[in-house]
Amino acid sequence: MQFSLAHTISMQHLQQKIVIRVQHKCKKCQSKSLMIAAMSTGVNSVSLEGEKKDKVVIIGESVDAVGITSLLRKKVGHASLELVDEIK
């Protein structure tokens, strides 16, 4: 069985770094944001960054950044997708 180069590259799982800015009203909302992000498929690590701890940073493989952002909007409050970057 032969695979083309494009097929081989698409089979490799690339690490992604996703940054989502979330307006947290309280500490409980911060915990809820972390839990929502951590329960998503493909997520390896989750942390809060920024001066106000308003950025949820997600590291993972094949993570649905738009899906997580939408879920955070529904469950926590205003959320905006800041960055989706490939980690080499």
C-alpha positions, 0 to 999 in steps of 0.5 A, spaced: 500 500 500 502 506 498 501 513 501 502 520 497 506 525 501 500 529 502 497 523 505 502 522 510 503 529 512 495 530 514 496 523 518 501 527 523 498 530 529 501 537 530 501 540 536 496 547 537 497 553 541 490 556 542 489 563 546 482 565 548 480 571 551 474 570 556 471 575 561 471 572 567 466 575 573 469 571 578 474 566 580 468 560 579 468 562 572 475 562 571 475 554 574 469 553 569 473 556 563 479 551 565 474 545 566 470 546 559 477 547 555 480 541 559 474 536 557 474 538 550 477 532 545 485 533 543 487 537 549 493 536 553 494 542 557 490 548 559 492 554 563 490 561 565 495 567 563 495 574 562 495 580 567 488 579 569 488 571 568 483 573 562 486 568 557 485 561 557 491 557 553 490 551 550 495 546 548 493 540 544 492 536 537 486 537 533 483 541 537 476 545 535 478 552 537 471 555 534 467 550 538 471 551 545 470 558 544 462 558 542 462 553 548 465 558 553 461 564 550 454 560 552 457 557 559 461 563 562 460 569 558 464 573 552 469 570 549 474 571 543 479 567 539 485 570 539 490 566 537 491 559 533 498 557 532 502 551 530 507 548 535 513 545 532 
